[in-house]
Structures are given as structure tokens and as C-alpha cells.
Amino acid sequence: MASWDDLVSYVRMRYEIMRQAPGELWFNLPTVGERTQLVVVRQVQGEDGHPWAQIASPVARAADVDLARLLELAGKSVVGGVASTDGVVVFRHSIPLEETNLAGFERPFRLVVELADRLEEQLTGADEN
């Protein structure tokens, strides 16, 4: 069982935090080759009233991609999904904090980052995020 503070400590020990605000962390994770991907983790309250960690990684500006193709490509994933925030398409996934141990954070981080990076490369050919 983990808390938000446990998650912050876990990330701080493993990655360089680019930005931190109450209930929010921003950091980069390497993907393949020289590519990196921004990760934003937010503490959110689920519809069930319990604390969750929402893991998001940008894909591209919504105006710059074929949204139908994006949905088709993202639909192949068994976790997470795409959303648009402030005109930016993100791939995101959420995990319940109270039901996740510290070792259980790494896999969702990696899955979100790898999927967002793959979508970015397939849709734009770039490494902007």
C-alpha cells in the first residue's frame, strides 16, 4: 500500500524531477535510442472517492495529428487511453494508490511512456515530448 508521498519519494530517488507542484510531478524517462518522453504524474481522486495516481505523457498537439488514426493506434493498447488537455494529446493511465506497492509504479510509468513515444513517432515522426 502506497501513499502520494511514497510515490514522490520513489520518483525522486530514481529520476530527475523537472517540476513539482502540490499533487503533481514532471520528469523525463528514456525510451528507445536517444528518445526521451515527458511523464506527468498527478494525484487525483477517483470516482470511487479513493486516491489515484494519473500517469500521462504527451503525444502531439491535437491539431497536428490525424485523430481517427490516433484513436485506432491507441485502441490496440490493453492499458490506458488517449485524452486531450489544453490542445495536447496525451496517453494516460491511472493506478489506485492504496492498492499499489512502490515496486508497482515502474511498470505503469514505462507502459505509458513507451506507448506515448510510439504514438508520437508513428503520427509525427518527431521526438518533441
Sequence and secondary structure as in RCSB ss.txt:
>XXXX:A:sequence
MASWDDLVSYVRMRYEIMRQAPGELWFNLPTVGERTQLVVVRQVQGEDGHPWAQIASPVARAADVDLARLLELAG
KSVVGGVASTDGVVVFRHSIPLEETNLAGFERPFRLVVELADRLEEQLTGADEN
>XXXX:A:secstr
   HHHHHHHHHHHS EEEEETTEEEEEEE STT EEEEEEEEEE TTSSEEEEEEEEEEEGGGS HHHHHHHHT
T SS EEEEETTEEEEEEEEEGGG  GGGTHHHHHHHHHHHHHHHHHHHS    
